[in-house]
Amino acid sequence: MTIHLPFDNSYARLPASFHARLAPSPASSPRLLKLNRSLARALGLDPASLEVPEAAEWLAGAGFPEGADPIALAYAGHQFGNFVPQLGDGRAVLLGEVVGADGQRRDLQLKGSGPTPFSRGGDGRAALGPVVREYLVSEAMAALGIPTTRALAMAVTGDPVWRDAVLPGAVLARVAASHIRVGTFQYFAARGDNEAVRRLADYAIARHYPQAAEAARPALALLEAVATRQAELVARWMLVGFVHGVMNTDNMAISGETIDYGPCAFLDVYDPATVFSSIDRNGRYSFGNQPGIAQWNLTRLAECLLPLIDADEAAAIELAKTVLAGYAESFRTAHLAGLRQKLGLVTESEGDAALAQDLLDLMAAGRADFTLTFRQLVAAAEDPSADAAVATGFDDPAGFAAWAGRWHARLDDEPSEGRLDGMRRANPAFIPRNHQVEAVIKAAVEDGDLAPFEALATVLATPYDDQPDNAAYGVPPAAGGEAYRTFCGT
């Protein structure tokens, strides 16, 4: 069967300094493990054409389909605050861009497909465990309604990779609005190549923010648009308890999508200081730090764009500062709007921010489960007698009871029509619980069993539905299970 993908590879047509062309890497026994058939159809692809052996070969990094132009992208980045002038795609290759049935342009990238000129001595491979994690969590994020890269397919190569142990090698086929990062701008700005920065900014504007091209200062409009998208994105993370884990500037996509699911995880017990990543020893990327880190990263983007904003550096800095200050307000507005939805509030009242924050403080002090607490509020909004069930999740039930009295009084001032449906759409019943994700990975890696993966993925595809038959997937881990560590998987 001939495999046809409607490629139109605009990034590959940028100058050679933007990327490195490379040949595919061999894979001894490529095999498709999972195809996201619904996403394939959204891309205008026939799922059956991607389930043949020929497709398995290029999905595992061996060979590539007609029309592809494989490249590894160049970028730099601040990693845990330390600047590295050259990073780049060390274990990924961008096959090309596909214009889908909906007219949207999306990158199709293989992650874990082998070494590139940016591998810095690494093998360029991925183990099956991190590939399973990214597929599962990125698709869960999409179902939660959060902008994200998507997983098109998982394939195994038939070749081992060596980490702390010998593990099965795998490749993730990832789809993204683009893979342009803050670090992409830093790569050229650090070299003093302002013409390349300008070329990249023009490309990013044309691809993601065409309205910025009409502004008096397009580069400033680009910064403002990216800042607004990031504020909204991080607010959505915070509203579902998502911890990215490694918010380096090379992991912030200017499209406003969540990208690079390495040491990511979701909160069980609510604690703003939560860190899951084994390498984040100082808590730089803790749950509560995420809004501030996003602003820090945006400041690094602003530094790159200063020569394009205004020829007078002092004037450019003042203009950029105004945009960066606006980020904080955009985040606060988006986050508070989301908290109102989670609490069943439709109208705005001056005390809403304090009401929401007081609940979060009680949850932190009382070690309450983030997802379960908010989901149980749906029942309590309908029947105040359900407050007692919510209170059992707190170390101090009386504290919650006092707060609940204030909340019900606030709800009395609200229209009740549509309240419960709105709360259900804002408070998921199911997230990728960390202990469940680990069980899925263990089954896949150690036993070659994908049945647990399929079962969990099915539940997470409709996270706002009650799903009584799958209630066990909404249960927090046993005591002590929240002491969880993740690894970047490189």
N, C-alpha and C positions, 0 to 999 in steps of 0.2 A: 504494500500500500504506500503510495506517495504521500509524504507528509508536507502539507503546505501551511505555513504560518505567514500572516500578512505583515511582514516586517517592513519598517521604515526607520532606519537607524540614524537618527539625526545627531545623537551625541558622538557617534563614531565619525561623523563628518567634521567635527571640530578639530582644531590643530593637534598635531602629534603629541604636544606637551600635555594634553589633557588625559591621555590614556596610553596603554601599551597593548598592541595586538599580540595575540598568542594563539598557538595551536592547541587543540584539545588534548587532554591527558588520557592515557590508556586506562581501561578498567577491565579486569580479567573476566568477571562474570556479572555484567550489569543486569539488574532486575528491578522492575517497578514494584514498589510496595504499596503505594497509595496515590491515587489520582483524585484531585478535587474536580469532579465532573461539572458541578455547577459553575465554578470559576472558569473552567475551560470554555463552557458555553458562553459566558459573559465576554470572553475574549474573542468570540467568534470562531472558536475552534471546535472541531468534531471530537468529542471525547474518545470515540472508538479509534481514531487515528493516533491517539497518544498511548494506546494500550497494546501496541504491537511491539515486537522485539526491536525493530529499528528505532522506535522512539525511546525505548528503555536505554539504548546505548547512549544517545545524546543527553537524556535526562540524568544519566550517571556521569556525564562529562566526557564520554568517549565519542568523538564525532560531534557534528552539529547539523541542524536542519538547513535546508536550502533557504537562502536569504539572510542567514545569520551572519554577523560580523563580530566575532568574539573579541572583546577588549576587557582589560582590567583598568579600573579608573584610578587616577592619581588623586590623592588628597593628603592633607596633614591633619594635625589635631592636638588639642590639649587633652592629655590623658591624666586624670586625677590632678589637674592643675598644672601639669608639666608639659611644655610644648615640644612636640616631635615634628620636625619640619617635613618628613616624608614617611607616610604610612602607605596608603593605597590599598587596593583590593589584594590582600595577600593570599586569600583562599576562595576567591569568587571570580566569576567571569560573567560579564554582561553579554548575553547572546545577541540582544538587539531589542528593539521596541516594537510592540504589537499594537496596532490601532484596532480596538475591539469593536464588537457589534454596536456598542453604544457611542462610538466615535471618540472614546477616551484613549489617549496614548499611555501605554504602560511599559515599563522595563520588564524584561524577562531575564532573570539572573540565575546562575547556578552557584550555589554556595557549598564549598567543600569539594570542588571539582579538580583540585590539584594546584601545584605551584605556579606562581606568576612572577614577573619581574619585581613585584613588591613584597614577596614572601619573607624577605629578610632571614633566610636560612630555615624557615619553617617548611613543613611538607605540603601545605596548602590543602590538606584534607580535613574532613569532619568525621567525627564518630557518630554512630547511629543515635546515641542518647540525645545530644544537643539538637540534632535534626528533628527528632520526635518532639522535643520540647518546643522548638520554634513553630513547627507545624501546628501543634495543639494550641499553644497560647495565642499565636497570631490569628488563627481562625476563631478562637474564643473572643478575642478583642473585636474582631469584625462583627461577630454576632451581638456583642454588647453595644455596637454602634459607635465604636471608637475608631477614628482614622488610623489605618495601619497598613503595612505591607501585608501581602497575602501569600499563602502557601498553595502552589499549584500541584506539586507532586513531591513524593519521597521515593528515592531509589537507593539501592545498595550497589556497591561497586564490585563486591566479591573479594576485595583486598582489605587486609587488616591495617589499622592505624595504631601507632604506639603512643600511649599517654602514660598514665600510671600503670596501666595494664594494656594488654593487646585487645583491641575492640574492633567490631565490624565497621568498615568504612561506609559512609553514606553521603548522599548529595540531596540538598533541598533546592527545588525549583521555586524561586521566589518572584513575586510580581509586585511592582511598586510604581507609584506615580512618577518617580524618578529616584535616582540614588545620589542626587546632589546634596552635599552636606555643608554645614558651616565649615568643616575642615577642608572642603574643596576650595572655598574662597581663601582660606588661610594658606593653602599650598602655594598659590600664586602671589598673594600679598607678601608672604615671607621672603619671596625671591625678588621683591620689588618689581614684579611684572604687572604693572597697572593695566597694560593693554589686555592681558589675559583675564584680569579681574573684570574689566569692562566687558570683554567678550562673554564671560561666564554670566555676568549680571544680565546682559541683554538676552542671553539664551534662557536663563531662569525666568525672566519676566515674560518672554514670549510663550514659554511652556506652561507656567503656573499662574502668573499674575498679569495677564495682558493689559488690565486696566491701568497698571503702573506706568505703562509706556506713554500714556496721555498726560501724566502728571508733570508739573513744572520741574520737579527733580525726581526722575524715575528711580534712581538708586535709593533715595530716601523713602519713596513710596514702596519700593521692594522691601526695605527694612521694616517698615510699618506693617506691611501685609504679613511678612513672616512672623513678626512679633505677635500680631493678633492671632494667627493660627496656632502658635506655640502656647499662648496663654489659654486658649480654648482647649487645646490638646491636654496640657498638664492638668487643667481643672478636671477634665474627664477622667484622667488617671486617678486623681485624688478621690473622686466620687465613687470609684469601685475598688479602692484599696490596692491599686497596682503600683508595684515598685520596679522601675526599669532596671536599676542596679548598676548601670555603667553609662551615665549621661556625659560621656566625653563629647567634645565638639565634633568629632568624627562620627558620632552616633546620633546627631541631630539633623534630620532631613529638613531642608528648607520648604518642602511641600507641605509640612504639617502632619505627616504620617508618623506613627510609631515605627521605629526601625531597629533592627539588631537585638533580637531576644536572646541575650546571653545569660547572665545571672539574674534574670527577672523572676519575680514571684508575686503572689498576692498576700495581703495581710490576712491572718486569722485573727488573733487578738489585736485590738487597735492600740497602736503605740507609734506616735510620730517619729520616734528615734529608731524604728525598725530598719535593720540592714540585713539583707540575705547574702549578698555577695561575699565570698571568701576573701577577695582581694581588697575590699573596701574597709580597711582596718580602722580608719578614722571617721567613718560615717559620713563622708562627703556626700554620698548619693543616697542617704537615708530617705525614707518616705516623706518626712516633713520638710526636707531640704529641697525637694524637687522643684517647687516654684522658683526659688531663689537661684538655683543652679541654671535653670532655663534662662533666666535673665542674665546671668553671668555669661552663658554661651552666646546670647544675642549681642552682648557687649563686644565679644570677640568678632562677631560678624560685622558689627558697626565699624570697628577699627579697620576692617578690610575695605569697607565701602567709602570711608572718609574722602579719598581723592575723587571719587565719583559724585559725592554729594555736593561739594563746593570746593573751588580752587583755594579758597582761604581756609586753612585747616581749623583755625579757631571758630570760624562760623560753622564749619561742617560739624565740629564737636558739639556745639550748642544745639544744632538741629537734631543730631543723633540722640543727645541726652533727652530731649523732649519726647522722642519716640520711645526710648527705653523707659522713661518714667511712665508713659502711657501703658506699657506692658503690665505693670503692677495693678493698675486700675482695671485693665481688661481681664486679668486673671481673677481679681477679687469679684468682679461682676459676674463672670461665668461660673465661678465656684459657688457663690452665694445663690445664684439662680438654680444651680443644680441641687444645692442643699434644700432650698425651698421645695423643689419637686420631690425630693426624697422624704420630706416631712409632710407632704400633702398640702402645701400652701400655694395658692394661686395668686393671691394679691400680695402686695408688698407692705410691710410694716416696719417701722424703725427698729423694733426690737428683735427682728428675725435673725440677724447675724449673731447676736448674743445668745438667743435661744438655741441655735444650731451649735455654736461653739461650746455652750454649757453641756450639751449632750456629748459632744466629742470628748470633753474633759472628763466627764463621768465615765465614759467608756474606757478611756485610758487608765483612770484611777481604779476602775472596777474590773479591768481585764476582760472586757466584753468583746465578743466576736463581732467584727465590723460588718460583714455581709449579713449574718444571721440577725443581728440586732435590727438593722434597717428593714430587712424583709419582714420581721415580726411586727414592726410598727404598722404594716398594712392592715393586719387583723385588728390591732389595737385602735386604729383610726375608725374602724367600723364598729367596734364594741370595746369600750373602755375596760371591761372585765378582763380582756386579754392582756392588759398591762402586767398582770401578775406573771404571765408566762415570759414576757420580755425581761422582767426584773430578775428572774432566776439566773439570767446570764451574767449578772453583775456581782462582784464581791460585796457590794453595798446596795442591796435591793432598795433600801429606804431612800437612798439618794436618787435613784431612778424614779421612784414613785413620786417624789416631790417635783422632779422635773416634768413628769408626765402630766401632773395637774396643770402646770403652766401651758403645756402643749395643747391639751384638750381645750383649755380656755381660749387659746389662740385659734384653734380649729372652729370654735363656735362662731367666730367672726367671718368664717369662710363659706363660700358656696360648697355644698357637699356633692353636687352632681359631677360625676366623672372623677371624683377624688381617688377612689380605690384603683381604678384602671390607670390613672396617672402615676400613682405611687408604685404600682407593679411594674410599670415601664421604666421607672427610675431606680428600682431596687431589685437587682437580680437575685433569683433564688439559688443560682448555680454560678460558680466561678471555677477556674482550674485550681482546685485545692492542692496545695503543695504535696501533701502526702499521697494524694491520688495520682498526681503527675509522676511522682517518683515510682509508684507501683506500676504505672503504664510503661515507663522507661525500662524498669527492671525486667518486666515480662518480655518486652521487645528485644532487649539486648541479650539477656541471659537465656531466654527460652525460645526466641524467635516467634513469640506469640503476639499477634497484633489484635486479638479479640478484645483485650482490655482497652487498647487505644480506640478501637472503633466504638466501643460502648460509651466511653467518656466523651469522645468527640460528638456522638449523637446527642447526648445530654446537653453539652455546651452549645450546640447549634441553636437551641431555643432557651436561653438562660433566664428569660423573664416568665416562662411558663411554670406552673406549679409542679407538674410531672409527678404525681403521687407515687407511681410505681418506681421512680428513681430517687426517692427522698434521701436515700443513703448517700448520694453524691453531694448533698447539701450539708452534711454533718461535719462540724469541725474535727480536727484531729484529737486524739486522746491527750490527756494532760502530759505536757512535755514534748508533744509532737510539733509545737510551734518553734522549738529550737532547731532551726532549719538553715542549711547553708547551700548556696548554689555556686556553680563554677562557670567560667566563661566559655568553656568548651573548645578553646583553640588548641 
